[in-house]
Amino acid sequence: MAERLSAGDVCTRSVTFAYPSLSIADAARLMREHHVGSLVVVEETPAGRRVVGMLTDRDIVTGVVAQGVDPALLRVEDLVADELVSAREDDSVIDLLAVMRHKGVRRIPVVDGQDLLIGLAALDDLLEIIAEELTLVAQAIECGRKREPRTRP
């Protein structure tokens, strides 16, 4: 039987991040340079980078561009939601999917017990894993059919 995958197992460890004081224009440039649609917002602590939020390209479009606000006037901290949605590194893939569905998000920072950044779990990555598992289920069903005795008419 396959081992139970955790958020720590499936997350991307190379994460593009931003500090709360970064300008929105610089945050957008950072997203473009790294070809990402979100930035994990962190604060530096002696222990490491503590996650304080997320900034998505959608946040910038709906909170700045669509509102006609000058991006030079805003900082990342101005657009980061008050509620931090994150996952612990030992949460299961099922836990991740449940949080994504419940909170309506496609990306979740993965943190350790001190809320320090471990990685980023994305729905796209989880879908790949689920597709692989479904392929294995389909193959098991097919093998079972082949083993069934055939009856003669």
N, C-alpha and C positions, 0 to 999 in steps of 0.2 A: 504494500500500500504506500502511496506517495506521502511524503512528509507534509505537515501543515505549514503552508506558507504564511509568513507574517508581513506586516507593512515594512519592516526593516529589510526583509528579503527581496521585496519587489520594487522598492523605491529607487529612484535615480539619486545617486550620491553626489553627482556633480550638479550643483544648484546655483542658478543665477539669483543673487540677492541684492537688496537695496537697504539703505539706512533711512529712517523716518525723515531726516532732514534733507534728503535728496530732492531736487526740483522735479516736478512732473515732466518737464521737457527732457531732462537728463535721464529720467526713468524710462521714458519712451525710447530714447536713443539706445539705452542699455538693452531694452527688449529687442530692438531692431538688430543691434550688433551681435547678440547672442541667439537670434532667431527663436525667441520664446514669447509666449503670450501672457506670462505672469512672472512676477518677482516675489520671492519670499522676503518679507520685511523683517529685519533683525536689529537687535541692539547688541553691541559688544559688551561682554561681561568678562571677568577674570577666568570664568570656567569655559567660555566659548560664546558662540552666537546664539542668543536667546530669541526665539521666534515671537514676534509681536503682531504679525498679520500677513496679509497677501495683498498684492496690487495686480490687477489684471488689465489687459488691453481694453476690455469691456468697461472697467471702472473709469478709464481715461476717456473713452468715447462718450459714455453716458453722463459722467460727472463733470467733464471739462468741455469737450468739443460740442456736444449737443446743447449744453447750457450757454455756450458762447463766452466761456470764461477764458481769460488769458492764462495759458499754462505756466507762464513765467511767475505768476502770482501765487502758485500753489506748490506745496511740498507733498511728498508721499504720505506723510502723516495726516494730511487733510482729507485723503480719500480712503484710507484704510478703515475697514469696518470695525466697530467697537468689539464685536464678538469674534474671538479667535476660533477658527475651526481647524483642528489639528488631529493627528492620530499618534498614538504611542507606537514605538517600534515593534512591540510584541502583539499589537492588534492583528487579528486575522484579516485575510482578504475579504471575507464576508462582512466583518466589522467595517472595513473601509467602504465597501459598496453601500452598506446601510447608512453610513454617515453622509456619503455623497448624495444619495437619494433624499435623505431627510433634510439636508441643508441646501440642496440644489447647487452643488459645486462639482467641478470636474477635476480639480487638483487639490491635494491636501498636503501641507507640510508634515513630515514625520519627525517626531521629537523623542528625546529620551525622557527620563523621569524628572529632569530639571528644566524641561521645555527648551533644551538646546537642539539646534538643527542637526538632523541626521540625513534627511533627504526629502524628496518630493515624490508623492504617489499620484499618478495621473490615471484617469479613467481609461485612456487609450492603452496604457500598459496592462491594466487589469483585464480589459477586453481580450487582449492577446492571450493572456493566461487562461481565461475562461474558454476561449475558442479552442485552445489546445486540449483542455479537459473535455470539452464536448466532442472533439474528434476521437479521443480515447473511449468515451462512452459509446459513440456510434460504432467504433471498431469492435468493442465488446459485444454489442448487440448483433453485429454481423457474424461474429465468430459463433455466437450462440445459435443463430439460425442455421449455420452450416452444420452444427453438431446435432440438430434435431433430426430424428428419424423421419424419413420420407414415407408417406403412405401411398399405397397403390390404389388407383381407382377401381 
